[in-house]
């Protein structure tokens, strides 16, 4: 354990802050349709929350939250959500990613809005999973996990 | 060597600042990018066509949705490549 991980202040602050960072990430993803934000930004913020947790509490604690296999599943799930949305538009007779073709609601603009939100969620899931897996893969082995590098 | 690097950085920065003087001002209504026909089209039609008030998101996810799918695939592929090359396996 290095100095930064022993500090009670840092551990307490991180424990309190991480849920709020994750909530903010979800806000950024869901707000992407109507303001600044989107899947890429929100996914990076969510991944940063998990990385912050793993930096302070150790890699093994972080992997308890999101394990390697779950992380891989997440990364492919996000891309699948995006591609499946595009394919659903083909099934309903439109072109690839032509959202207005899906007869979900009578208002085609509203259908497009919700499907754009779905696509943003897919992007966010992929980005956060890749962020977390990058951090875990380049972090030092568990025996010296106290020396977490930037 | 350090002096040469500093010289290159300073010269490049000076050139960029000099070139930056010619950029249109922020929010300039006469700038070429604002006057382009596509810009006018997106400003006028993106809300009705895509349903999202944010024109950037409408472009990213609707008009250029295929491009964004490719970007997501690039990030996914990069992550998978890092897993393949750098992940330590328990032996």
gemmi code that builds the backbone of each chain (N, CA, C; Angstrom):
import gemmi

chains = {
    "A": [
        ("UNK", (0.847, -1.191, 0.000), (0.000, 0.000, 0.000), (0.879, 1.237, 0.000)),
        ("UNK", (0.698, 2.068, -0.954), (1.431, 3.321, -0.979), (0.665, 4.377, -0.187)),
        ("UNK", (1.255, 5.558, -0.068), (0.688, 6.586, 0.794), (-0.720, 6.993, 0.408)),
        ("UNK", (-0.939, 7.146, -0.898), (-2.223, 7.694, -1.326), (-3.362, 6.731, -1.003)),
        ("UNK", (-3.051, 5.435, -0.969), (-4.128, 4.482, -0.718), (-4.421, 4.303, 0.761)),
        ("UNK", (-3.473, 4.720, 1.626), (-3.705, 4.576, 3.061), (-4.507, 5.737, 3.628)),
        ("UNK", (-4.535, 6.846, 2.897), (-5.171, 8.042, 3.434), (-6.667, 7.816, 3.634)),
        ("UNK", (-7.133, 8.013, 4.864), (-8.555, 7.839, 5.160), (-9.392, 8.859, 4.413)),
        ("UNK", (-8.845, 10.082, 4.280), (-9.605, 11.146, 3.611), (-9.873, 10.755, 2.165)),
        ("UNK", (-8.801, 10.312, 1.482), (-8.969, 9.997, 0.065), (-9.911, 8.817, -0.103)),
        ("UNK", (-9.745, 7.797, 0.740), (-10.622, 6.624, 0.606), (-12.078, 6.996, 0.838)),
        ("UNK", (-12.328, 7.831, 1.854), (-13.713, 8.213, 2.141), (-14.290, 9.071, 1.020)),
        ("UNK", (-13.487, 10.033, 0.552), (-13.994, 10.920, -0.492), (-14.296, 10.127, -1.760)),
        ("UNK", (-13.389, 9.192, -2.111), (-13.622, 8.398, -3.321), (-14.869, 7.542, -3.155)),
        ("UNK", (-15.016, 6.950, -1.946), (-16.187, 6.102, -1.725), (-17.478, 6.900, -1.896)),
        ("UNK", (-17.441, 8.170, -1.461), (-18.646, 8.995, -1.592), (-18.815, 9.486, -3.028)),
        ("UNK", (-17.699, 9.829, -3.690), (-17.790, 10.497, -4.992), (-18.155, 9.551, -6.129)),
        ("UNK", (-17.712, 8.289, -6.046), (-17.872, 7.396, -7.197), (-19.326, 7.254, -7.647)),
        ("UNK", (-20.300, 7.062, -6.733), (-21.679, 6.971, -7.230), (-22.146, 8.238, -7.937)),
        ("UNK", (-21.694, 9.393, -7.452), (-22.127, 10.641, -8.092), (-21.484, 10.806, -9.463)),
        ("UNK", (-20.226, 10.376, -9.589), (-19.586, 10.433, -10.906), (-20.326, 9.526, -11.883)),
        ("UNK", (-20.731, 8.344, -11.383), (-21.456, 7.424, -12.263), (-22.815, 8.002, -12.649)),
        ("UNK", (-23.470, 8.651, -11.682), (-24.763, 9.270, -11.979), (-24.595, 10.372, -13.021)),
        ("UNK", (-23.527, 11.159, -12.864), (-23.263, 12.225, -13.836), (-22.995, 11.636, -15.215)),
        ("UNK", (-22.293, 10.486, -15.246), (-22.025, 9.841, -16.535), (-23.332, 9.427, -17.201)),
        ("UNK", (-24.242, 8.853, -16.418), (-25.530, 8.458, -17.000), (-26.293, 9.685, -17.504)),
        ("UNK", (-26.178, 10.784, -16.744), (-26.835, 12.021, -17.184), (-26.256, 12.483, -18.512)),
        ("UNK", (-24.919, 12.447, -18.634), (-24.286, 12.920, -19.875), (-24.729, 12.046, -21.048)),
        ("UNK", (-24.818, 10.731, -20.820), (-25.239, 9.849, -21.915), (-26.682, 10.157, -22.307)),
        ("UNK", (-27.563, 10.229, -21.323), (-28.978, 10.408, -21.642), (-29.283, 11.813, -22.132)),
        ("UNK", (-28.440, 12.778, -21.766), (-28.673, 14.149, -22.174), (-28.045, 14.443, -23.536)),
        ("UNK", (-27.404, 13.446, -24.130), (-26.707, 13.684, -25.388), (-27.627, 14.130, -26.500)),
        ("UNK", (-28.910, 13.739, -26.427), (-29.819, 14.092, -27.512), (-30.238, 15.549, -27.446)),
        ("UNK", (-30.255, 16.144, -26.272), (-30.819, 17.480, -26.154), (-29.807, 18.526, -25.707)),
        ("UNK", (-28.576, 18.156, -25.478), (-27.593, 19.142, -25.062), (-26.198, 18.613, -25.298)),
        ("UNK", (-25.208, 19.285, -24.746), (-23.849, 18.764, -24.873), (-23.726, 17.427, -24.172)),
        ("UNK", (-23.009, 16.519, -24.771), (-22.840, 15.193, -24.169), (-22.994, 14.125, -25.219)),
        ("UNK", (-23.094, 12.897, -24.764), (-23.241, 11.798, -25.702), (-22.590, 10.550, -25.162)),
        ("UNK", (-22.637, 9.515, -25.981), (-22.162, 8.223, -25.532), (-20.672, 8.184, -25.257)),
        ("UNK", (-19.876, 8.796, -26.124), (-18.422, 8.747, -25.946), (-18.026, 9.435, -24.638)),
        ("UNK", (-18.546, 10.659, -24.422), (-18.169, 11.409, -23.232), (-18.651, 10.714, -21.973)),
        ("UNK", (-19.920, 10.308, -21.972), (-20.468, 9.675, -20.777), (-19.783, 8.362, -20.460)),
        ("UNK", (-19.462, 7.593, -21.500), (-18.770, 6.326, -21.273), (-17.406, 6.539, -20.649)),
        ("UNK", (-16.701, 7.580, -21.107), (-15.382, 7.858, -20.536), (-15.513, 8.280, -19.076)),
        ("UNK", (-16.542, 9.076, -18.751), (-16.719, 9.504, -17.356), (-17.034, 8.292, -16.482)),
        ("UNK", (-17.892, 7.400, -16.972), (-18.234, 6.220, -16.189), (-17.003, 5.334, -15.984)),
        ("UNK", (-16.229, 5.149, -17.066), (-15.008, 4.368, -16.929), (-14.036, 5.003, -15.961)),
        ("UNK", (-13.963, 6.358, -15.966), (-13.054, 7.053, -15.055), (-13.459, 6.823, -13.610)),
        ("UNK", (-14.768, 6.725, -13.345), (-15.214, 6.465, -11.971), (-14.706, 5.106, -11.492)),
        ("UNK", (-14.843, 4.090, -12.338), (-14.376, 2.757, -11.951), (-12.853, 2.750, -11.811)),
        ("UNK", (-12.162, 3.468, -12.716), (-10.696, 3.518, -12.650), (-10.253, 4.202, -11.367)),
        ("UNK", (-10.949, 5.300, -10.990), (-10.631, 5.992, -9.734), (-10.783, 5.040, -8.559)),
        ("UNK", (-11.868, 4.283, -8.554), (-12.105, 3.315, -7.474), (-10.978, 2.292, -7.427)),
        ("UNK", (-10.589, 1.768, -8.607), (-9.544, 0.744, -8.647), (-8.191, 1.319, -8.252)),
        ("UNK", (-7.948, 2.603, -8.555), (-6.671, 3.213, -8.179), (-6.540, 3.324, -6.674)),
        ("UNK", (-7.627, 3.643, -5.998), (-7.551, 3.891, -4.557), (-7.684, 2.585, -3.773)),
        ("UNK", (-8.591, 1.707, -4.179), (-8.844, 0.501, -3.395), (-8.095, -0.717, -3.925)),
        ("UNK", (-7.353, -0.566, -5.008), (-6.584, -1.685, -5.525), (-7.259, -2.325, -6.727)),
        ("UNK", (-6.397, -2.913, -7.592), (-6.909, -3.496, -8.834), (-7.855, -4.649, -8.536)),
        ("UNK", (-7.524, -5.455, -7.520), (-8.359, -6.631, -7.264), (-9.750, -6.207, -6.796)),
        ("UNK", (-9.819, -5.122, -5.991), (-11.134, -4.625, -5.576), (-11.915, -4.107, -6.776)),
        ("UNK", (-11.205, -3.421, -7.686), (-11.869, -2.932, -8.881), (-12.397, -4.066, -9.747)),
        ("UNK", (-11.601, -5.146, -9.823), (-12.042, -6.277, -10.645), (-13.207, -7.006, -10.005)),
        ("UNK", (-13.390, -6.830, -8.681), (-14.585, -7.419, -8.066), (-15.832, -6.704, -8.547)),
        ("UNK", (-15.700, -5.397, -8.825), (-16.864, -4.644, -9.305), (-17.177, -5.011, -10.748)),
        ("UNK", (-16.155, -4.966, -11.607), (-16.350, -5.324, -13.024), (-15.240, -6.302, -13.378)),
        ("UNK", (-15.588, -7.573, -13.477), (-14.575, -8.581, -13.750), (-14.189, -8.557, -15.222)),
        ("UNK", (-13.091, -9.243, -15.542), (-12.583, -9.230, -16.907), (-13.595, -9.795, -17.897)),
        ("UNK", (-14.220, -10.916, -17.504), (-15.155, -11.541, -18.445), (-16.394, -10.664, -18.634)),
        ("UNK", (-16.891, -10.070, -17.531), (-18.040, -9.172, -17.633), (-17.700, -7.963, -18.493)),
        ("UNK", (-16.463, -7.488, -18.361), (-16.013, -6.344, -19.130), (-16.030, -6.639, -20.631)),
        ("UNK", (-15.540, -7.846, -20.975), (-15.567, -8.230, -22.390), (-16.995, -8.307, -22.913)),
        ("UNK", (-17.893, -8.877, -22.077), (-19.290, -8.974, -22.496), (-19.876, -7.583, -22.716)),
        ("UNK", (-19.541, -6.650, -21.803), (-20.052, -5.287, -21.939), (-19.576, -4.655, -23.234)),
        ("UNK", (-18.274, -4.810, -23.528), (-17.711, -4.166, -24.712), (-18.428, -4.622, -25.972)),
        ("UNK", (-18.699, -5.917, -26.065), (-19.369, -6.390, -27.280), (-20.863, -6.091, -27.249)),
        ("UNK", (-21.448, -6.017, -26.040), (-22.878, -5.717, -25.965), (-23.193, -4.337, -26.530)),
        ("UNK", (-22.357, -3.344, -26.182), (-22.627, -1.993, -26.667), (-22.623, -1.920, -28.174)),
        ("UNK", (-21.605, -2.528, -28.781), (-21.539, -2.511, -30.247), (-22.720, -3.273, -30.844)),
        ("UNK", (-23.132, -4.356, -30.173), (-24.263, -5.130, -30.670), (-25.553, -4.323, -30.619)),
        ("UNK", (-25.727, -3.538, -29.528), (-26.932, -2.708, -29.436), (-26.992, -1.745, -30.622)),
        ("UNK", (-25.843, -1.131, -30.914), (-25.800, -0.179, -32.031), (-26.137, -0.879, -33.347)),
        ("UNK", (-25.438, -1.977, -33.625), (-25.654, -2.660, -34.904), (-27.068, -3.222, -34.990)),
        ("UNK", (-27.598, -3.721, -33.849), (-28.944, -4.281, -33.872), (-29.973, -3.200, -34.154)),
        ("UNK", (-29.739, -1.988, -33.641), (-30.647, -0.885, -33.953), (-30.673, -0.618, -35.452)),
        ("UNK", (-29.475, -0.614, -36.053), (-29.427, -0.413, -37.492), (-30.120, -1.527, -38.252)),
        ("UNK", (-29.914, -2.774, -37.805), (-30.527, -3.901, -38.504), (-32.043, -3.903, -38.326)),
        ("UNK", (-32.512, -3.451, -37.136), (-33.958, -3.380, -36.925), (-34.599, -2.437, -37.932)),
        ("UNK", (-33.900, -1.364, -38.281), (-34.432, -0.440, -39.280), (-34.562, -1.125, -40.634)),
        ("UNK", (-33.603, -2.029, -40.959), (-33.709, -2.770, -42.219), (-34.901, -3.717, -42.169)),
        ("UNK", (-35.090, -4.380, -41.009), (-36.185, -5.345, -40.884), (-37.527, -4.662, -41.110)),
        ("UNK", (-37.661, -3.410, -40.615), (-38.924, -2.705, -40.771), (-39.012, -1.974, -42.098)),
        ("UNK", (-38.130, -2.270, -43.030), (-38.297, -1.783, -44.384), (-37.556, -0.508, -44.716)),
        ("UNK", (-36.723, -0.008, -43.790), (-35.974, 1.194, -44.101), (-34.568, 0.855, -44.534)),
        ("UNK", (-33.723, 1.890, -44.562), (-32.318, 1.656, -44.825), (-31.593, 1.431, -43.510)),
        ("UNK", (-30.323, 1.036, -43.586), (-29.540, 0.822, -42.371), (-29.482, 2.116, -41.561)),
        ("UNK", (-29.889, 2.040, -40.299), (-29.896, 3.183, -39.375), (-30.872, 4.279, -39.804)),
        ("UNK", (-31.862, 3.947, -40.604), (-32.917, 4.932, -40.909), (-33.979, 4.799, -39.829)),
        ("UNK", (-33.790, 5.570, -38.739), (-34.585, 5.345, -37.529), (-36.074, 5.520, -37.771)),
        ("UNK", (-36.429, 6.451, -38.648), (-37.850, 6.764, -38.811), (-38.622, 5.605, -39.421)),
        ("UNK", (-37.932, 4.557, -39.897), (-38.638, 3.430, -40.503), (-39.276, 2.524, -39.460)),
        ("UNK", (-38.792, 2.590, -38.208), (-39.314, 1.687, -37.188), (-40.674, 2.188, -36.719)),
        ("UNK", (-41.731, 1.387, -36.858), (-43.078, 1.867, -36.501), (-43.367, 1.724, -35.012)),
        ("UNK", (-42.536, 2.320, -34.162), (-42.722, 2.203, -32.724), (-43.820, 3.151, -32.245)),
        ("UNK", (-43.790, 4.357, -32.726), (-44.752, 5.395, -32.364), (-45.221, 6.045, -33.654)),
        ("UNK", (-46.393, 6.684, -33.629), (-46.841, 7.358, -34.864), (-45.930, 8.509, -35.275)),
        ("UNK", (-45.308, 9.162, -34.290), (-44.441, 10.302, -34.597), (-43.040, 9.794, -34.942)),
        ("UNK", (-42.649, 9.899, -36.209), (-41.360, 9.329, -36.612), (-40.189, 10.083, -35.996)),
        ("UNK", (-40.351, 11.401, -35.779), (-39.247, 12.147, -35.168), (-38.993, 11.665, -33.748)),
        ("UNK", (-40.080, 11.293, -33.043), (-39.930, 10.810, -31.670), (-39.252, 9.435, -31.658)),
        ("UNK", (-39.625, 8.585, -32.623), (-38.961, 7.283, -32.739), (-37.469, 7.482, -32.955)),
        ("UNK", (-37.145, 8.413, -33.841), (-35.736, 8.693, -34.120), (-35.015, 9.157, -32.869)),
        ("UNK", (-35.694, 9.995, -32.055), (-35.079, 10.501, -30.821), (-34.765, 9.352, -29.864)),
        ("UNK", (-35.735, 8.454, -29.674), (-35.508, 7.367, -28.721), (-34.456, 6.391, -29.236)),
        ("UNK", (-34.462, 6.141, -30.544), (-33.451, 5.219, -31.073), (-32.063, 5.847, -31.020)),
        ("UNK", (-31.991, 7.168, -31.175), (-30.690, 7.831, -31.014), (-30.214, 7.675, -29.577)),
        ("UNK", (-31.150, 7.797, -28.609), (-30.775, 7.565, -27.207), (-30.247, 6.146, -27.022)),
        ("UNK", (-30.933, 5.170, -27.652), (-30.499, 3.772, -27.535), (-29.093, 3.582, -28.105)),
        ("UNK", (-28.861, 4.231, -29.242), (-27.547, 4.138, -29.881), (-26.480, 4.762, -28.984)),
        ("UNK", (-26.829, 5.904, -28.352), (-25.868, 6.553, -27.442), (-25.546, 5.638, -26.269)),
        ("UNK", (-26.562, 4.939, -25.756), (-26.313, 4.003, -24.660), (-25.352, 2.904, -25.113)),
        ("UNK", (-25.561, 2.398, -26.333), (-24.663, 1.375, -26.852), (-23.230, 1.875, -26.941)),
        ("UNK", (-23.063, 3.099, -27.467), (-21.715, 3.679, -27.551), (-21.112, 3.794, -26.160)),
        ("UNK", (-21.925, 4.283, -25.204), (-21.420, 4.475, -23.844), (-20.952, 3.182, -23.217)),
        ("UNK", (-21.721, 2.100, -23.405), (-21.341, 0.814, -22.807), (-20.018, 0.336, -23.383)),
        ("UNK", (-19.868, 0.422, -24.715), (-18.613, -0.016, -25.328), (-17.434, 0.806, -24.833)),
        ("UNK", (-17.613, 2.140, -24.792), (-16.494, 3.003, -24.410), (-16.091, 2.765, -22.964)),
        ("UNK", (-17.072, 2.626, -22.059), (-16.696, 2.430, -20.659), (-16.009, 1.083, -20.468)),
        ("UNK", (-16.479, 0.058, -21.169), (-15.845, -1.249, -21.013), (-14.419, -1.242, -21.551)),
        ("UNK", (-14.204, -0.557, -22.679), (-12.852, -0.507, -23.244), (-11.927, 0.307, -22.348)),
        ("UNK", (-12.447, 1.433, -21.800), (-11.649, 2.235, -20.860), (-11.174, 1.390, -19.687)),
        ("UNK", (-12.114, 0.647, -19.080), (-11.780, -0.130, -17.884), (-10.802, -1.241, -18.240)),
        ("UNK", (-11.023, -1.897, -19.377), (-10.129, -3.009, -19.727), (-8.734, -2.494, -20.064)),
        ("UNK", (-8.646, -1.300, -20.678), (-7.321, -0.713, -20.929), (-6.591, -0.501, -19.612)),
        ("UNK", (-7.280, 0.071, -18.623), (-6.634, 0.358, -17.337), (-6.194, -0.926, -16.649)),
        ("UNK", (-7.063, -1.925, -16.638), (-6.716, -3.171, -15.959), (-5.569, -3.889, -16.667)),
        ("UNK", (-5.533, -3.784, -18.012), (-4.514, -4.535, -18.750), (-3.130, -3.917, -18.608)),
        ("UNK", (-3.042, -2.589, -18.470), (-1.712, -1.983, -18.361), (-1.329, -1.724, -16.915)),
        ("UNK", (-2.166, -2.120, -15.969), (-1.797, -1.952, -14.568), (-0.806, -3.046, -14.183)),
        ("UNK", (0.050, -2.767, -13.173), (1.069, -3.753, -12.802), (0.444, -5.004, -12.185)),
        ("UNK", (1.186, -6.099, -12.107), (0.641, -7.331, -11.545), (0.208, -7.156, -10.098)),
        ("UNK", (-0.573, -8.102, -9.619), (-1.243, -7.938, -8.330), (-0.264, -7.836, -7.168)),
        ("UNK", (0.914, -8.478, -7.269), (1.853, -8.500, -6.156), (2.338, -7.099, -5.813)),
        ("UNK", (2.405, -6.219, -6.824), (2.834, -4.850, -6.568), (1.735, -3.876, -6.953)),
        ("UNK", (0.514, -4.284, -6.699), (-0.605, -3.444, -7.136), (-0.681, -2.140, -6.381)),
        ("UNK", (0.081, -2.028, -5.261), (0.055, -0.774, -4.538), (0.621, 0.373, -5.363)),
        ("UNK", (1.566, 0.040, -6.244), (2.185, 1.087, -7.067), (1.391, 1.277, -8.333)),
        ("UNK", (0.200, 1.848, -8.205), (-0.626, 2.040, -9.392), (-0.073, 3.217, -10.171)),
        ("UNK", (0.182, 2.943, -11.426), (0.742, 4.000, -12.260), (-0.364, 4.740, -12.967)),
        ("UNK", (0.009, 5.918, -13.452), (-0.982, 6.718, -14.175), (-1.341, 6.035, -15.468)),
    ],
    "B": [
        ("UNK", (20.435, 20.318, -28.524), (19.244, 19.601, -28.988), (17.978, 20.196, -28.378)),
        ("UNK", (18.068, 20.511, -27.054), (16.905, 21.117, -26.392), (16.598, 22.483, -26.988)),
        ("UNK", (17.677, 23.230, -27.299), (17.467, 24.553, -27.873), (16.790, 24.437, -29.227)),
        ("UNK", (17.193, 23.404, -29.999), (16.571, 23.207, -31.315), (15.085, 22.879, -31.149)),
        ("UNK", (14.787, 21.986, -30.197), (13.382, 21.621, -29.983), (12.570, 22.833, -29.577)),
        ("UNK", (13.132, 23.640, -28.659), (12.420, 24.849, -28.231), (12.207, 25.785, -29.406)),
        ("UNK", (13.245, 25.908, -30.261), (13.136, 26.774, -31.441), (11.996, 26.311, -32.337)),
        ("UNK", (11.934, 24.989, -32.602), (10.878, 24.456, -33.469), (9.509, 24.716, -32.856)),
        ("UNK", (9.393, 24.483, -31.535), (8.095, 24.683, -30.877), (7.661, 26.130, -30.963)),
        ("UNK", (8.618, 27.044, -30.702), (8.266, 28.458, -30.718), (7.864, 28.894, -32.120)),
        ("UNK", (8.642, 28.446, -33.140), (8.319, 28.839, -34.517), (6.959, 28.296, -34.913)),
        ("UNK", (6.691, 27.023, -34.590), (5.403, 26.437, -34.953), (4.260, 27.155, -34.251)),
        ("UNK", (4.456, 27.450, -32.969), (3.415, 28.166, -32.243), (3.156, 29.539, -32.825)),
        ("UNK", (4.239, 30.224, -33.196), (4.074, 31.557, -33.773), (3.325, 31.483, -35.095)),
        ("UNK", (3.643, 30.452, -35.902), (2.941, 30.303, -37.178), (1.459, 30.031, -36.956)),
        ("UNK", (1.154, 29.177, -35.955), (-0.250, 28.866, -35.692), (-1.005, 30.094, -35.207)),
        ("UNK", (-0.356, 30.878, -34.339), (-1.019, 32.094, -33.842), (-1.243, 33.063, -34.994)),
        ("UNK", (-0.211, 33.172, -35.887), (-0.353, 34.067, -37.035), (-1.499, 33.618, -37.930)),
        ("UNK", (-1.581, 32.286, -38.176), (-2.657, 31.781, -39.027), (-4.004, 31.922, -38.339)),
        ("UNK", (-4.006, 31.834, -36.998), (-5.266, 31.937, -36.281), (-5.932, 33.289, -36.404)),
        ("UNK", (-5.153, 34.314, -36.774), (-5.744, 35.646, -36.925), (-6.777, 35.666, -38.047)),
        ("UNK", (-6.605, 34.768, -39.032), (-7.500, 34.790, -40.192), (-8.763, 33.984, -39.973)),
        ("UNK", (-8.867, 33.264, -38.853), (-10.073, 32.473, -38.613), (-11.261, 33.402, -38.381)),
        ("UNK", (-12.447, 32.991, -38.788), (-13.623, 33.829, -38.505), (-13.877, 33.902, -37.009)),
        ("UNK", (-14.433, 35.002, -36.570), (-14.700, 35.188, -35.143), (-15.763, 34.197, -34.682)),
        ("UNK", (-15.771, 33.941, -33.367), (-16.741, 32.995, -32.814), (-18.160, 33.519, -33.019)),
        ("UNK", (-19.001, 32.682, -33.628), (-20.380, 33.087, -33.864), (-20.546, 34.047, -35.020)),
        ("UNK", (-19.513, 34.197, -35.856), (-19.596, 35.113, -36.994), (-20.597, 34.574, -38.006)),
        ("UNK", (-21.621, 35.374, -38.310), (-22.693, 34.896, -39.186), (-22.246, 34.904, -40.645)),
        ("UNK", (-21.145, 35.589, -40.959), (-20.668, 35.639, -42.340), (-19.577, 34.624, -42.622)),
        ("UNK", (-19.266, 33.759, -41.645), (-18.185, 32.805, -41.859), (-18.592, 31.776, -42.916)),
        ("UNK", (-17.624, 31.272, -43.682), (-17.959, 30.330, -44.763), (-18.683, 29.091, -44.260)),
        ("UNK", (-18.296, 28.587, -43.082), (-18.934, 27.360, -42.622), (-20.399, 27.619, -42.286)),
        ("UNK", (-20.712, 28.827, -41.818), (-22.118, 29.093, -41.512), (-22.917, 29.333, -42.780)),
        ("UNK", (-22.277, 29.932, -43.777), (-22.996, 30.258, -45.004), (-23.157, 29.058, -45.925)),
        ("UNK", (-22.482, 27.936, -45.637), (-22.550, 26.776, -46.521), (-23.989, 26.261, -46.584)),
        ("UNK", (-24.423, 25.769, -47.742), (-25.820, 25.314, -47.877), (-26.162, 24.172, -46.925)),
        ("UNK", (-25.207, 23.257, -46.697), (-25.502, 22.136, -45.808), (-25.775, 22.624, -44.391)),
        ("UNK", (-25.016, 23.643, -43.947), (-25.243, 24.170, -42.597), (-26.657, 24.702, -42.467)),
        ("UNK", (-27.067, 25.466, -43.464), (-28.432, 26.000, -43.428), (-29.458, 24.871, -43.424)),
        ("UNK", (-29.180, 23.823, -44.216), (-30.125, 22.700, -44.261), (-30.249, 22.049, -42.900)),
        ("UNK", (-29.104, 21.789, -42.252), (-29.159, 21.112, -40.956), (-29.840, 21.981, -39.909)),
        ("UNK", (-29.542, 23.282, -39.928), (-30.162, 24.172, -38.936), (-31.678, 24.190, -39.125)),
        ("UNK", (-32.125, 24.158, -40.389), (-33.561, 24.283, -40.628), (-34.300, 22.960, -40.442)),
        ("UNK", (-33.670, 21.824, -40.777), (-34.423, 20.579, -40.883), (-34.060, 19.506, -39.879)),
        ("UNK", (-32.941, 19.674, -39.146), (-32.491, 18.528, -38.341), (-33.478, 18.207, -37.228)),
        ("UNK", (-34.181, 19.209, -36.682), (-35.111, 18.906, -35.581), (-36.291, 18.078, -36.077)),
        ("UNK", (-36.864, 18.449, -37.234), (-38.007, 17.682, -37.722), (-37.583, 16.293, -38.188)),
        ("UNK", (-36.398, 16.201, -38.781), (-36.014, 14.923, -39.378), (-35.497, 13.924, -38.349)),
        ("UNK", (-34.777, 14.427, -37.333), (-34.180, 13.494, -36.385), (-34.820, 13.541, -35.013)),
        ("UNK", (-35.552, 14.595, -34.688), (-36.248, 14.645, -33.414), (-35.401, 15.076, -32.242)),
        ("UNK", (-34.117, 15.354, -32.448), (-33.279, 15.780, -31.330), (-32.921, 17.256, -31.520)),
        ("UNK", (-33.019, 18.045, -30.446), (-32.725, 19.471, -30.573), (-31.247, 19.774, -30.772)),
        ("UNK", (-30.389, 18.854, -30.399), (-28.950, 19.090, -30.503), (-28.485, 18.707, -31.907)),
        ("UNK", (-28.060, 19.711, -32.673), (-27.703, 19.452, -34.072), (-26.481, 18.543, -34.149)),
        ("UNK", (-25.560, 18.703, -33.199), (-24.360, 17.852, -33.214), (-24.749, 16.378, -33.080)),
        ("UNK", (-25.655, 16.099, -32.132), (-26.089, 14.711, -31.957), (-26.868, 14.220, -33.167)),
        ("UNK", (-27.696, 15.109, -33.745), (-28.435, 14.707, -34.934), (-27.481, 14.302, -36.051)),
        ("UNK", (-26.393, 15.078, -36.218), (-25.415, 14.726, -37.246), (-24.692, 13.440, -36.888)),
        ("UNK", (-24.282, 13.334, -35.615), (-23.462, 12.201, -35.187), (-24.218, 10.893, -35.293)),
        ("UNK", (-25.466, 10.886, -34.818), (-26.173, 9.621, -34.676), (-27.175, 9.368, -35.788)),
        ("UNK", (-27.563, 10.406, -36.516), (-28.590, 10.188, -37.528), (-28.015, 10.305, -38.935)),
        ("UNK", (-27.556, 11.504, -39.306), (-27.056, 11.683, -40.673), (-25.778, 10.881, -40.889)),
        ("UNK", (-24.922, 10.847, -39.851), (-23.667, 10.110, -39.957), (-23.670, 8.910, -39.030)),
        ("UNK", (-24.803, 8.263, -38.909), (-24.881, 7.129, -38.004), (-23.955, 5.999, -38.386)),
        ("UNK", (-23.796, 5.803, -39.685), (-22.919, 4.718, -40.138), (-21.470, 4.998, -39.757)),
        ("UNK", (-21.084, 6.273, -39.862), (-19.726, 6.679, -39.497), (-19.488, 6.443, -38.008)),
        ("UNK", (-20.499, 6.768, -37.189), (-20.350, 6.602, -35.748), (-20.297, 5.127, -35.366)),
        ("UNK", (-21.045, 4.310, -36.104), (-20.935, 2.855, -35.873), (-19.506, 2.388, -36.120)),
        ("UNK", (-18.897, 2.924, -37.187), (-17.505, 2.579, -37.458), (-16.573, 3.048, -36.358)),
        ("UNK", (-16.837, 4.255, -35.815), (-15.993, 4.757, -34.731), (-16.087, 3.853, -33.507)),
        ("UNK", (-17.324, 3.449, -33.193), (-17.489, 2.554, -32.047), (-16.772, 1.231, -32.288)),
        ("UNK", (-16.841, 0.743, -33.526), (-16.146, -0.503, -33.851), (-14.635, -0.328, -33.724)),
        ("UNK", (-14.135, 0.862, -34.071), (-12.693, 1.117, -33.926), (-12.289, 1.049, -32.462)),
        ("UNK", (-13.070, 1.684, -31.586), (-12.749, 1.660, -30.148), (-12.809, 0.226, -29.629)),
        ("UNK", (-13.848, -0.501, -30.044), (-13.990, -1.894, -29.617), (-12.799, -2.723, -30.086)),
        ("UNK", (-12.410, -2.543, -31.359), (-11.285, -3.308, -31.892), (-9.992, -2.968, -31.175)),
        ("UNK", (-9.802, -1.668, -30.860), (-8.596, -1.274, -30.136), (-8.556, -1.931, -28.769)),
        ("UNK", (-9.704, -1.957, -28.088), (-9.752, -2.601, -26.782), (-9.451, -4.084, -26.872)),
        ("UNK", (-10.004, -4.740, -27.889), (-9.749, -6.177, -28.041), (-8.276, -6.436, -28.355)),
        ("UNK", (-7.669, -5.542, -29.174), (-6.250, -5.718, -29.506), (-5.392, -5.582, -28.258)),
        ("UNK", (-5.723, -4.608, -27.390), (-4.960, -4.450, -26.151), (-5.119, -5.682, -25.271)),
        ("UNK", (-6.339, -6.220, -25.216), (-6.548, -7.435, -24.418), (-5.685, -8.572, -24.955)),
        ("UNK", (-5.664, -8.713, -26.285), (-4.891, -9.803, -26.880), (-3.406, -9.647, -26.606)),
        ("UNK", (-2.884, -8.411, -26.704), (-1.442, -8.219, -26.641), (-0.927, -8.065, -25.219)),
        ("UNK", (-1.675, -7.392, -24.355), (-1.123, -6.982, -23.066), (-1.689, -7.721, -21.874)),
        ("UNK", (-2.794, -8.420, -22.030), (-3.397, -9.041, -20.847), (-2.519, -10.176, -20.344)),
        ("UNK", (-2.248, -10.148, -19.021), (-1.472, -11.232, -18.396), (-2.423, -12.363, -18.065)),
        ("UNK", (-2.083, -13.517, -18.559), (-2.924, -14.675, -18.261), (-2.320, -15.452, -17.107)),
        ("UNK", (-3.177, -16.017, -16.279), (-2.702, -16.838, -15.170), (-2.162, -18.135, -15.736)),
        ("UNK", (-0.852, -18.352, -15.510), (-0.246, -19.559, -16.072), (-0.035, -20.588, -14.977)),
    ],
}
model = gemmi.Model(1)
for chain_id, residues in chains.items():
    chain = gemmi.Chain(chain_id)
    for i, (resn, *xyz) in enumerate(residues, 1):
        res = gemmi.Residue()
        res.name, res.seqid = resn, gemmi.SeqId(i, " ")
        for name, pos in zip(("N", "CA", "C"), xyz):
            atom = gemmi.Atom()
            atom.name, atom.element = name, gemmi.Element(name[0])
            atom.pos, atom.b_iso = gemmi.Position(*pos), 0.0
            res.add_atom(atom)
        chain.add_residue(res)
    model.add_chain(chain)
structure = gemmi.Structure()
structure.add_model(model)
structure.setup_entities()
